[in-house]
């Protein structure tokens, strides 16, 4: 599998402990090789953190996809289509800019 194929595979999150199975990484604890989709895991596979069955996992989509429901991505001022990393950059960048503007007020006389 190419690197592009690995980024389009869905990740699954354990609802019990929050562990995220990423097909691009596989599972070294249970000797699951990289590139193995969640749907092709053996039936005996368990969460490496808490031991929950595969049925306790929910699909969280591919890495880098916008968070939220797909039907809601068209709403808002275009912010809904941003990935979580882009949202963090926008929020914390805005806070840093506001702080710099606040500090610049001390230069006024």
C-alpha positions in Angstrom: 0.0 0.0 0.0 1.2 3.5 -0.8 1.3 6.3 1.7 -1.6 8.0 0.0 -3.7 4.8 0.4 -2.9 4.7 4.1 -4.1 8.2 4.8 -7.5 7.4 3.3 -8.2 4.4 5.6 -10.6 5.1 8.4 -9.4 5.2 11.9 -11.4 3.6 14.8 -11.6 4.9 18.4 -12.3 2.7 21.4 -15.3 4.0 23.2 -14.1 2.6 26.5 -10.6 4.1 26.8 -10.1 6.4 23.8 -7.4 4.4 22.0 -7.4 5.1 18.3 -6.5 2.3 15.9 -4.6 3.8 12.9 -4.2 1.4 10.0 -1.1 3.3 8.9 0.6 2.2 12.2 -0.9 -1.2 12.7 -0.7 -2.8 16.2 2.7 -4.0 17.3 1.3 -5.5 20.5 -0.9 -8.0 18.6 1.5 -8.3 15.5 -0.9 -6.5 13.2 1.1 -5.2 10.3 1.0 -1.6 9.0 -1.7 -1.0 6.4 -4.2 -3.5 7.9 -7.7 -1.9 7.7 -9.9 -2.2 10.9 -12.4 -4.4 9.0 -9.7 -7.0 8.3 -8.5 -7.4 11.9 -8.7 -10.9 13.2 -11.8 -11.7 15.2 -9.7 -12.4 18.3 -8.2 -8.8 18.2 -8.8 -6.7 21.3 -8.0 -3.1 22.2 -4.3 -3.0 23.2 -5.0 -0.6 26.1 -8.2 -1.9 27.8 -8.9 -5.2 26.1 -12.3 -4.2 24.7 -13.7 -6.1 21.7 -13.7 -4.6 18.2 -17.4 -4.0 18.5 -16.6 -1.3 21.1 -14.8 0.8 18.5 -16.4 3.6 16.5 -15.3 5.0 13.1 -13.7 8.4 13.4 -12.7 8.7 9.7 -9.4 9.2 8.0 -6.6 11.2 9.5 -6.8 14.9 8.8 -10.4 15.0 7.8 -12.6 17.8 9.2 -14.3 16.9 12.4 -18.1 16.8 12.7 -21.0 15.4 10.7 -20.6 15.5 6.9 -24.0 17.2 6.5 -22.9 20.1 8.7 -19.6 20.9 6.9 -21.3 23.4 4.6 -22.5 25.6 7.4 -20.6 28.3 9.2 -18.2 30.8 7.6 -16.1 28.0 6.0 -14.6 27.1 9.4 -16.5 23.7 9.5 -14.3 22.3 6.7 -11.1 22.9 8.6 -9.1 20.0 10.0 -8.6 20.0 13.8 -5.0 21.1 13.3 -6.1 24.1 11.2 -8.7 25.0 13.8 -6.0 25.0 16.5 -3.8 27.2 14.4 -6.6 29.6 13.7 -7.7 29.8 17.4 -4.3 30.1 19.0 -2.9 32.3 16.2 -5.8 34.7 16.8 -5.1 34.7 20.5 -1.4 35.3 20.0 -2.2 38.2 17.6 -4.7 39.7 20.1 -2.0 39.5 22.8 0.5 41.3 20.5 -2.0 44.0 19.8 -2.7 44.3 23.6 1.0 44.7 24.2 1.4 47.3 21.5 -1.0 49.5 23.4 1.8 50.1 25.9 3.8 51.9 23.1 1.1 54.5 22.7 1.5 57.7 24.6 
